Amino acid sequence: MPATKPKTKSGKKRKVKKVMEEFKDGSLKSGKDGKGGKVKSRKQAIAIALSESGQSRRKKPAKKK
């Protein structure tokens, strides 16, 4: 049976889109409550977006022993 990708909810997609738009505008800040400096790295912006939407907490398959 082929492995399938888990589907994300539309609310999570909207949150990622919102954060990436903030990054493109230059208004995305790092740190708790956005008190840090501007985010300059696209990779960091993606990490923030996944964290805020809760997709980074998705369960990962257990390692085979």
ChimeraX attribute file (.defattr): number of C-alpha atoms within 10 A of each C-alpha:
attribute: neighborCount
match mode: 1-to-1
recipient: residues
	/A:1	3
	/A:2	4
	/A:3	5
	/A:4	6
	/A:5	6
	/A:6	7
	/A:7	6
	/A:8	9
	/A:9	10
	/A:10	9
	/A:11	10
	/A:12	16
	/A:13	14
	/A:14	12
	/A:15	16
	/A:16	23
	/A:17	14
	/A:18	12
	/A:19	21
	/A:20	18
	/A:21	14
	/A:22	15
	/A:23	21
	/A:24	13
	/A:25	9
	/A:26	12
	/A:27	14
	/A:28	19
	/A:29	19
	/A:30	16
	/A:31	11
	/A:32	7
	/A:33	7
	/A:34	12
	/A:35	9
	/A:36	11
	/A:37	11
	/A:38	14
	/A:39	20
	/A:40	14
	/A:41	10
	/A:42	12
	/A:43	10
	/A:44	13
	/A:45	22
	/A:46	16
	/A:47	14
	/A:48	21
	/A:49	22
	/A:50	18
	/A:51	13
	/A:52	14
	/A:53	17
	/A:54	13
	/A:55	16
	/A:56	13
	/A:57	9
	/A:58	8
	/A:59	7
	/A:60	7
	/A:61	6
	/A:62	6
	/A:63	5
	/A:64	4
	/A:65	3
